[in-house]
Amino acid sequence: MCERPDVPDNASPRPFYARVLAGNSKLVGHWLMLGQADPDRLALILADTARIAKLGEPESTPDGATLTHWSGDATPPRWAARTALFLLVQMPARPLPRDDDEACAWAYCWLHNRDFDAFETARDALPEHLRERLAAPLAEAWHDYRGLRLV
């Protein structure tokens, strides 16, 4: 087992974490788009799930307008992106990231939602439908994660 995979040659010239930040709002927007409720209810579900699943501690429960704002040009809090991923990977529709920045956010959140000792364990724990789509972003996320960058 390799402890640290090589970053793919086709990695974007933009720093990985910059792509994660750009993708976080898209990840939250994906939840807003696919969730089957009005934005206020989806915001409540997101915050309650974050607390219950221990993915973050929202100071307060956002409203639908805030959730919509986060899915646009605003940067959502980390707990919101992590929780959106948690909810999306459980959907029977098996959604996929819609672009490379969103895929980076999915991979980053995947690694931060659970404790993985090895890259292979993180990769193998992905739902089957995500393995190919997240192969390169997950390798970059692992490299970033193991780089022990403080954010």
N, C-alpha and C positions, 0 to 999 in steps of 0.2 A: 504494500500500500504506500502510495506517495503521500507525504504530509502536506506538500504544497505544489499544486499543479502549475504548469507553465501558463502564463497568460496567453491567449490565442494571438496569432500574428495579425488577425483581422480586427483586433481591438481598436476602438475609436481613438483618435488622437486627443480627444477631450479627456480629462481625468475622470476616472470611474465614478468617484463620489459626486462630481458635478452632474453626471448623467443620472445618478440615483436621485439627486435633488430635483432634476427636471422631470423624472419619471414618477416621483411620489404623488404629484397632483393628478397625473394621468391614472395612477393606480386608484386613488380615491374616487376619481371620476368614473372609473370602470365600475366600482361598487355602486355609485349613484345611478349609473346607466342600467345595470343589470338587476339591482335590488328591486324587489316587487312590492314597493310601498312608496308613499310620498316622501320627499326629502326630509321633513321633520322626523318621521318615523325611522328612516334609514340612519339619520344622525343619532337618534336614541339607541338604536340597535348597535351601531358602531361603538358608542361610548360604553354602553353596558357590557358588550362583549369584551372590550379592552380590559375593563375592570375584572370581569369574571375569569377570563382566560389569562389574566396577569400579563397583558401585553403593554400595559401603561396605565397611568393614573390620570385621566382627564380631570382638570381642576373643576370643570363644570361640563354639563352635557350641552354640546353645540346644538344649534337649531338648523333647520334646513337651509337657510340662507348662508350660514357659515359653511356648511358642507359643500354647497354649490360654489362658494368663493374659493374654498380649498381645492376644488376640482378644476379651477381655472388658472389664473396667473399667480395665485397665492401659494406659499409653501405650507403644506399641512404639517401639523405636529407629527413626530415619528410614530406615536402610538396610533394615530389615525391610519397611516400607511400600513403599518404592521398588521393592524386589525382588519383593514380592507383585504389584505392578502389572505389572512386567516379565513375570512368569510368566502372569498372568491374560490379558493382551492377546494372548498367543500361543496360548491354548487354542482348539481347534476349536469348542468349545461357544459361543464368543463371549459371555462373560458381560458383564453391565451392572452398574453400581453399583445397590445396592438402595435407597438413599435419598439425600437431598441432601447430607448430611454426607459420606457415602462418595464421592459424585460430586466434591465439593470435594477430597478426598484424592486421588482418581484424577487430577484435573486438575493439582493441585500436583505430584504425583510425575511426571506426564508431562513437565512443564516442567523438572523437575530431573534427569530421567534422560537427557536429551539437550540439546544446545546449539542453541537456536533464535535466529535473528537477528530474526525478525519473528513477530508473532502469527499471520499467515496461514500461515506455514510450519509452525508448531506445530499449528494447526488442521487443515491439509491432510495432515499426517503421521499424524493419528489414523486408526486402522482405521475403515473406513466405518461399521461398526455402532455406533461410539461418537460419531460427529460430532454427531448431534442431541442425544443425552443429555448430552454434555459441553459443548455450545455456551456456555451461560451460565456454568457453573463455570470453564471454560477462560478466558473473558474476565476473570473475577474473579481467577483465578490469574495471568494475564498482568499485570494491574494491580498485584497484590501483588508479583510477581516483579520487575517493572520499577521498583517503588517502592524497591528496594534496601534493604529492611528486613533488618536483621541478626538472625539467630536462632541 
